[in-house]
Amino acid sequence: MSEIREDPAAIAKAIDALIGSGRVRTPRGRETLAARVIAEPRTSAEVSELVRMCEADRIALAAMGAARTLASIRREPAALGVAMTTMARVLAYEPDDMTVSVEAGITLGALNSRVGERRQQLALDPPGPDVTTIGAVVAAAQSGPLRLSEGTPRDLLIGVRFVGHDARLISSGGRVVKNVAGYDLMKVMTGSFGTLGIIVEATFKLRPMAEGYTIVMARFTSAAEAFAAARAALEALTPLHLEVVSPGVATMLGYPDSFLVIAGIAGVEREIQWQCERLAALLGNRVSVVTGFEASGLYARIRDLDFAAAALAAKLSVIPAELGACLERCAVEFCAHAGSGVAEITIEREMDAGEAAATIARWRTIAHAARGNLRIVSAASALRGAFQMFDDPAPGALALMHRLKASFDPAGIFNPRCFVGGI
């Protein structure tokens, strides 16, 4: 059946025969940049059957939720997209143990709506939680402002199941927080961008929801002043999140013409009041306090900042003390998670492939000089052939990653050529 490898109609016909009529369709919207045919399995067993078929016929496949990540970084669509949104059940929820197991297609918003009934949350906040699936959160190691206080998927994931080579269903970890068996395998799958297998289930430890939430905001005329203020705030307090944004991004948030320091404060009323007063003493009359629905709305706008329409958008990661200086040298608009050393940076204007490649090379030189790295998170499709989307790790680490890929995916079908070093 090798003739079906690049034939969408033949692939669709084979899937119809494999998992049933009506479970395969043409891609829609952003999906067209990620895959040529979309399958919609309903069980892990059906995912296994799809993997078995694709290994036999060397069909490249990519797991997806809303396809936002793949549509932003793939140079060409995979032959088959496996839409996980039809697998969206809560499998087990133990509020007393504060753990939850879910299928990979449930959205973060739907999961938090369910556990929020018990004043609990999965404390991860990538953009667009109502369309971001749990599988995407784990596979792309997605996080947001809360990474400062709550960590990243690696910190909260305690179990994972995925379909790998030979259509095997592989489990690691479990539903009890103390169970650390398979810890290394969970780390391997987190941030692997679907290149080692298809995640079908995940188990997380949950966090309690805070009683109250307030934002303390301060305006500055220069990035240097703003980052100095953020460092002072971080040394004096323990904010829930802490951002510094450039004037262009501040305008997107509704506060034009300034560099902003935005500190999210959570806790009981007296705790919030004390931290607000401490920040006011540190930062003086620049400070304004945002409360209630206005604070929740501002947090959501920060979380959901979307640079996908920009010509180039990247994630810069360096040690926190170097972040402000690196961003000034990059000369870009940015949203910086000041305490984490991570920033989303963007250029809105159009550019050709040569200028884009030169710009990225300059950004990477700046990042590497600060012992950091830079990953492209979105680029106009016409530009993607001119540069690598991922930074290159050290040669030894890259060799290890290639060995992992060869071991986990000897057929080379799982989201190929869409990761570090062309993996």
N, C-alpha and C positions, 0 to 999 in steps of 0.2 A: 504493500500500500504506500510505498515511498512517494508515489506520484502526487499524493494529496498534500505534501509538505507545505507548498506555497499556494495552494488553490483554496481560497475561502469557501467556495461552494462545496468542494469535496470535503473540507473539514467540517462544515456545517452538517452535511449529510451523514458523516460518520458519527458526529455527536448525537444527532437525532436517533440513530440506531443504537447508540450506546446508553444514553440516560433518558431517552424519551422525547417525543415530539413536543414542540413548544418550549424547549429549554435552551434554545440557541437563537441568537438574533444578531442583527447588524449593530455596529457601535453607534452611539448617539453622542452628540456634543463633543466634549473633551475626549471621550473614549476613542474617537477616530484617530487621535494622535498616539494612542497607547496600544491598540490592537485592531486586527482586521475582522475578527469574528469574536462574539461574546457568548460564552456558555454560562448557564446559571444553575449550578448544582445545589441540591438541597440537603445533602448529607456528606459526611466525611467519606463514606464508601463511594459516592459518586465522584468526589474529588480524586480519590485513588484510581478510579476507572479512567478518568481523563488523563491523569499522569501516566498510567500504563500505556494508553494509546499514544500519547505524545512521545514517550520514550521509544516505543516500537517504531514510530514513523519519523522520529527526529523533528518534531513540531515544536517550535519555540512557544512557550506559554508564559503568561505573567498574571499573577493574582492581583486583584484590584478591588477597591471600594468605590469611591467616586472618581477614581482615575486621575485625581489632581496632580499627584506626585509624578506618576509615569508620563502624563501628558506634558509635563513641564521639562522632563529631562531625557526621554527616549529620543534617539536620533531617527529611528523609524519604528513603526508599529510592530509589535510582536504578532505572530500568526494567530495566536489564540489568547484572548483575555478571559480569565476565570473570575467572574463577578461573584464576590462573597456575600453580597448584601441579601441573598436569599437564605443565608445561614445566620440568623440573628437572634438566637434564643439565649436567655439566661438559664444556664444549666444547673447551677447551685449557688445559693446565696446564704451565707451564715453570718447574720448581723452580730451575733455575740462574739464570734471569732474575727469579725471584720474582714472577711474574705469573700470573693465572688469569682465564679467560673462562668465564662460566656463563650458563645461561638464568635468566630472572627468577624462576622459581618454586621454585628450590632454596632450602632454608632455610639460614640462616647457620650453624646447628649442623651440618648435613650437609656444607656446604662446608668448615668448619674441621676436621671429622672426616677428610675426604679429605686436605687439605693438611697436617694435623697429623702424618700419617705421615712427613713430611719435616721435622718440627719447625718448621713455618711456620704462619702464621695470618693471616686477615683481621682486623685489630685493631680491630674495631668491636664494641660490646657493648650493643645495645639489650636491653630486657627480653625474656625468652622466646626465646632464639636457636633453639630447636628447632621453633618455629612461625613465626618471623619470616622471611619470604622476602626474597631479595636485592632484588627489585623494590620491596618496601615500604621497605627500608632506604634505597634511593636516592630514591624518590618522596617519602617523608616526612622525608628527611634525619635518619634515626634514629641516635642514638649513646647512650653511657652513660658510666660512670665513666672509661673509658680515653680519652675525648676530651682529657683534660689532657695526656697524653703522646703519644698516637697521632693525634689529630685527629678529623675527622668524615668522612662519606662524600666530601665535596668534595676532601678531601686525599688520598684513596686511590683514587678513581675515575679511570681513564685511558682508558676507552672505554665507549660506550653505543650501543645500537641500540633504536629505538622505532618503532612504527607511528603515523603522524600523519595529518594531513589528506589526503584523497583516497586513503586506505589505503596510502600510501607507506611503505616501510621505509627509515628514515633512520639513517645511521651517523655517529658522531662519535668522534674519537680512534682508538686502536688497541691492539695487544697489546704494544707496546714502550714502556717508560717514557719514553724520550726523545721519543716522538711526541706533540706537544702540539697538533696540528691539531684544530680543533673544540673547544678548551678552553672557550670561552665557552658553547657549546651544552650541554656537559656541566653547567656551572654552572646554566644555565637549567633543565634537567630535574631537577636535584637539588633536592628540596624544593618541587617544583611540585604535589605531591599529586595527580598523575594528571590535571591539568587541561589539559595540552598534548599528550598522547599516551599510548600504552601502552608502557612499557619492556618489551622482550622479551629483551635480553641486556645484560650488563655485564662490563667488564674492570677488574680491580683490581691494584694493586701490593700485595704481601704483606710481612709482617714476620716476623723470626725469633722463635720462642718463647723466653722467658727461661728460664734454667737453674733458678732458684728464685724463690719468692714467699713473702712474709711480710706480716702486717698488724701495724702498731703502732697501738694504740688508747688514747685518754685520755678520762676522764670530767670533766665540768664542770657547775657548778650554774647557769650563765647562758649565753645565746647569745653575749653580748659577749665573755666569757672564751674560749669555744670558738673564735670566729672570730679573736680575737687570736692564739691558739695556732696555728691553721691558717695564718695569715699568717707567723708566725715559722717554721713548718715549711717553708713554700714558699720563703722567702728563704734558708734554710740548706741545703735538699736538693732533689732532683729526683724526687719520688715518681711512681710509675706512675699513681696516682689519689689524690685527697684529698677526703674528704667531711666535712661537718658535718651531723648529723641531730638533730632535735628529740626530746624525751622520748617522744612517742607513736610516732614512727618507730623510735626505739631499742628500744622494747618489741616492735615487730614483728620486729626483728632478733634479739631474745633478750637484750637488755641494758637493762632497764627503769630509769626514773626519773632519767635523766641526759641532758644534751646530750653527744653523742659526737663526737670528732674521730677519723676513721678514715683512716689513711695506708697505702696499698699500696706495698710496696717490692719491687722485682724486680732480679735480676742474679745474679752468682756469689756464693758463700757469704761471702767476705770483704767484698764490697760491701754485702751485706745487713746483715752484722754491724756494719759501721761506721755505716751509716745508722740502725740501731736504737739504737746507743749514742749517736749524736748527738741523736736525738729524746728519749731518756731524759734527757740532760743539759739539753735545752731545757725539757722539760715536767715533770720531777721525778717524784715518786712516784705521780702520776696514771696513769702509763703501764703498759699491759700488752701483752705480745707474743703474737700468735696465729700458729701455724705449721701446716704440714702440711695434712691434710684439713680441719681446723677453719678454717684461713684460707681455703681454697678454697670451703668452704661459706658462710662469712660474705660473701665477695666475691659469690658467686652470689645470696645473699639481697638484697644491696644492688642488684645489677644488675637483679634481677627484681621489685623493689618495684612493686606494681600498685595504683594508686589508682582503677581503672576503676569500682569499686563505690561510690565516694564520690559525694556529691551534686554536688561540684565538684572538679575537679583542673585545675591550670594549670601552665604552665612560665614562670617568670620569668627574664628575661635582662637583666643590667645589667653594668657594669664590676665586676670582682671586688672592688675596694675598697669598693663600696657595697652588696654583697650582704647582709652581716649586718644592717646598719641597716634595709634595706628589708624583710627578713623579720621583724624585730622589729615594724616598723610594720604589717605585714600581719596579725600575730597568728594564725598558722596553724601546723599541723604541716608539716614540710618535710624533704626530703633535698637538701642543697645541695652542688653540685660546686664547692668553694670556690675552686679555682684557675682555674676557667673562667667564673665569674660567672653560672652557671645553677643554678636550683633547681626541683624539682618541689614544688608546694604543694597542700594539700588541706584540705577541710572535709568531715567525715564525716556530720554531722547533716543531717537533712532540712530543706529550706527551700522557700518558694514562689518563683514567678518574680520577683516584685518584689524580694524580699530578695536573690536570686541576682544580679539585674542591678545592684543597689546595691553588693553586695560586689565584683563584678568591676570596676565603675567605680572603686571605692576602690583596689583593687589596681593598676589601670592608672594612676591618678593617681600612686601611689607609684612605679611603674616609670618613668613618663615624667619625673618629677622627678629621677630618677637617670640620665636619658638612655638608658633601656632600653625594653623592651617586654614584653608578656604575652600568651600564647596559651592558650586553653582547650584542654586535651587530652582532657577527658572531662566530660560533664555528663548528669544524668538527662534522658531524652528529653523529659519534660514541660516542662523548663526551656529548651530550646534556642532557642525562638522569641523569647526575651526579650533576647538579646544577640548580639553578633558573636563567633564563635569565635576569629577572628584579630584582632590589633591592626591599626589603620589606619596605613600608612606615610605619609610626606610626600606631599602632593598630586602633585608631579612624578613620584615613584616609582610611585604608584598609576596615574597616567595611562599611564606606560610599560608597566605590567603589563597594563592593559586593551588596549593596542595589541598586545602580545605574544599575548594570548589571541585577539584577533580575527585575527591573522596565522596562528597555529598551529592554531586551531580555529574557523574561520568558521561552521561549522554549530552550534557550541555544544553538542557532545554529550559531551565528555570531562569526567566528574565535575563537572557544572555546579553552581553556587551552593554550593560547598563549600571556598572559599578566600578569600583576602584581598579585601575590598571586594565580596563576592558573586560573585567570578569562578567 
